[in-house]
Amino acid sequence: MTLEHYYRKFGAPESSLSRRGRPGPPEKGTPMSKKVARIGAHSGPRFVRRLGAGLTTATVLGSGLIAATATPAAAVSRNTIVSVAQSQLNNSSRNHEQPAGSGCNYYTGYFRNWKPASGCPSTDGVQWRQSDWCADFSKYVWKNAGVPYADVPETSGGVLTGWASSFKDYGTKHGTWHTRASGYTPQPGDSLVFDWDQNGTIDHVGIVKSATSSTVYTIEGNSSNRIKENSYSRTNIDIVGYSAPVGGVGGSDLGVLDFYLTDDQNSTVATRPVIHFGNSPMVPISGDWDGDGKDTVSAYDPTSGRFFISNNPAGGQAEYTFVYGDPGAVPFVGDWDGDGKDNVGVRMGNGFFMRTSPVTSATETTQSVAYGDAPMIPLAGDWDGDGKDTVSAYDPASGRFFISNHPATGQAEYTFLYGDSGAVPFVGDWDGDGKDNVGVRMGSGFYMRTSPVTSATETTHLVSYGDAGDLPVIGDWDGDGKDSQGIVR
């Protein structure tokens, strides 16, 4: 989904969509280097990597947790379920019992704090606990993929519990249960349950990754004391049946979004292998999630409010997934504390909500600030070179940027017009000086503002890259300190 389609669906004003193409001519008296902007009065992601008339006076909102769950959606992506399961399979800090064979595991600790914890470690803010844990793993996957009714705690009447049989109960209650004998073709994201000795008692549960006419492929917790990929004949008598997630839709593999990236700001073609990560209608983002100095692409699903973060997106699978904010929020990315690692945020109304706990953590903490008006597009950048990003805003109706090193005041420190109204804004450090600057995408052109945001003088670097309908993504892909362009289609 292009940004234009995204704003049409999720609420940007039509005026921000009506004009695309080349910028207008310079105003009379402006220097020839000013090929893009009609600069306004100077006051005194990175699009989607980091996301203007008049700012409203704003106050700081209290810090607090953004709810991670809401009323269950009518549909849930089966791809998302598989991606969450795969991310846990790849998570070396969680994907096994510790000590081996002890029963100590992350997933029981996530849900059931009454289970014994003697000798168990803690990871990502969760005290591990001892139990058989196949059901806890499967429930974690469904819950964190947004499966309806999977997030209801068993202590509050939730159907899903620490027992594998509860997954059959879920399907029976919601009309999604299918026996093996029925001939049902299992779908990605289904749960499947087993009775190892055919005595009528369900012993184990896992998540369906995919299936052919003869074989079902799974990702299972507590399989030989770890998370494992397994496969079974669909006629295997140990399989009792399958419960489908309520509202499950889709089932194709990840790979619909194609990222074409370059390390050269002057290049008109990709210099890196194409990365396939995420699927429409996800929105591309990028960030340095592990502090290695290199940005990697990731994605945000506006239909569920879920982030899919990866340090190795070429594999097509997310390493960390979590819901943050409400569906339809606008994502942005920045380093809020100067630790060298980026984090995410969402814009809802005129509120910027910045996640302050690491993307690797299940514990949620948040900073929030009100800045700008609701239709504005969020930006974030390190405008003064102090190592910390601050949020700012872009008004698509006027093409005006509102930049601030102190957004808690609600007032912009620097405002200027750049490009045509309705352009797509982005942010990056073009010269490696440690200070971010802005840019706009118009048609197939990336217009990078090279004079500081503090300056009334305008200079621009222009490169044509991709097609007019492509979505821009910005990042330092090679760790040289300079950001460069990419597109997603």
Rosetta blueprint (number, residue, H / E / L):
1 M L
2 T L
3 L H
4 E H
5 H H
6 Y H
7 Y H
8 R H
9 K H
10 F H
11 G L
12 A L
13 P L
14 E H
15 S H
16 S H
17 L L
18 S L
19 R L
20 R L
21 G L
22 R L
23 P L
24 G L
25 P L
26 P L
27 E L
28 K L
29 G L
30 T L
31 P L
32 M L
33 S L
34 K L
35 K L
36 V L
37 A L
38 R L
39 I L
40 G L
41 A L
42 H L
43 S L
44 G L
45 P L
46 R L
47 F L
48 V L
49 R L
50 R L
51 L L
52 G L
53 A L
54 G L
55 L L
56 T L
57 T L
58 A L
59 T L
60 V L
61 L L
62 G L
63 S L
64 G L
65 L L
66 I L
67 A L
68 A L
69 T L
70 A L
71 T L
72 P L
73 A L
74 A L
75 A L
76 V E
77 S E
78 R H
79 N H
80 T H
81 I H
82 V H
83 S H
84 V H
85 A H
86 Q H
87 S H
88 Q H
89 L H
90 N L
91 N L
92 S L
93 S L
94 R L
95 N L
96 H E
97 E L
98 Q L
99 P L
100 A L
101 G L
102 S L
103 G L
104 C E
105 N E
106 Y H
107 Y H
108 T H
109 G H
110 Y H
111 F H
112 R L
113 N L
114 W L
115 K L
116 P L
117 A L
118 S L
119 G L
120 C L
121 P L
122 S E
123 T E
124 D L
125 G L
126 V E
127 Q E
128 W L
129 R E
130 Q E
131 S L
132 D L
133 W L
134 C H
135 A H
136 D H
137 F H
138 S H
139 K H
140 Y H
141 V H
142 W H
143 K H
144 N H
145 A L
146 G L
147 V L
148 P L
149 Y L
150 A L
151 D L
152 V L
153 P L
154 E H
155 T H
156 S H
157 G L
158 G L
159 V L
160 L L
161 T L
162 G L
163 W L
164 A L
165 S H
166 S H
167 F H
168 K H
169 D H
170 Y H
171 G H
172 T H
173 K H
174 H H
175 G L
176 T L
177 W E
178 H E
179 T E
180 R H
181 A H
182 S H
183 G L
184 Y L
185 T L
186 P L
187 Q L
188 P L
189 G L
190 D L
191 S E
192 L E
193 V E
194 F E
195 D L
196 W L
197 D L
198 Q L
199 N L
200 G L
201 T L
202 I L
203 D L
204 H E
205 V E
206 G E
207 I E
208 V E
209 K E
210 S E
211 A E
212 T L
213 S L
214 S L
215 T E
216 V E
217 Y E
218 T E
219 I E
220 E E
221 G E
222 N E
223 S E
224 S L
225 N L
226 R E
227 I E
228 K E
229 E E
230 N E
231 S E
232 Y E
233 S E
234 R L
235 T L
236 N L
237 I L
238 D L
239 I E
240 V E
241 G E
242 Y E
243 S E
244 A L
245 P L
246 V L
247 G L
248 G E
249 V E
250 G L
251 G L
252 S L
253 D L
254 L L
255 G L
256 V L
257 L L
258 D E
259 F E
260 Y E
261 L E
262 T L
263 D L
264 D L
265 Q L
266 N L
267 S L
268 T L
269 V L
270 A L
271 T L
272 R L
273 P L
274 V L
275 I E
276 H E
277 F L
278 G L
279 N L
280 S L
281 P L
282 M L
283 V E
284 P E
285 I E
286 S E
287 G E
288 D L
289 W L
290 D L
291 G L
292 D L
293 G L
294 K L
295 D L
296 T E
297 V E
298 S E
299 A E
300 Y E
301 D E
302 P L
303 T L
304 S L
305 G L
306 R E
307 F E
308 F E
309 I E
310 S L
311 N L
312 N L
313 P H
314 A H
315 G H
316 G L
317 Q L
318 A L
319 E L
320 Y E
321 T E
322 F E
323 V E
324 Y L
325 G L
326 D L
327 P L
328 G L
329 A L
330 V E
331 P E
332 F E
333 V E
334 G E
335 D L
336 W L
337 D L
338 G L
339 D L
340 G L
341 K L
342 D L
343 N E
344 V E
345 G E
346 V E
347 R E
348 M E
349 G L
350 N L
351 G E
352 F E
353 F E
354 M E
355 R E
356 T L
357 S L
358 P L
359 V L
360 T L
361 S L
362 A L
363 T L
364 E L
365 T L
366 T E
367 Q E
368 S E
369 V E
370 A E
371 Y L
372 G L
373 D L
374 A L
375 P L
376 M L
377 I E
378 P E
379 L E
380 A E
381 G E
382 D L
383 W L
384 D L
385 G L
386 D L
387 G L
388 K L
389 D L
390 T E
391 V E
392 S E
393 A E
394 Y E
395 D E
396 P L
397 A L
398 S L
399 G L
400 R E
401 F E
402 F E
403 I E
404 S L
405 N L
406 H L
407 P H
408 A H
409 T H
410 G L
411 Q L
412 A L
413 E L
414 Y E
415 T E
416 F E
417 L E
418 Y L
419 G L
420 D L
421 S L
422 G L
423 A L
424 V E
425 P E
426 F E
427 V E
428 G E
429 D L
430 W L
431 D L
432 G L
433 D L
434 G L
435 K L
436 D L
437 N E
438 V E
439 G E
440 V E
441 R E
442 M E
443 G L
444 S L
445 G E
446 F E
447 Y E
448 M E
449 R E
450 T L
451 S L
452 P L
453 V L
454 T L
455 S L
456 A L
457 T L
458 E L
459 T L
460 T E
461 H E
462 L E
463 V E
464 S E
465 Y L
466 G L
467 D L
468 A L
469 G L
470 D L
471 L E
472 P E
473 V E
474 I E
475 G E
476 D L
477 W L
478 D L
479 G L
480 D L
481 G L
482 K L
483 D L
484 S E
485 Q E
486 G E
487 I E
488 V E
489 R L
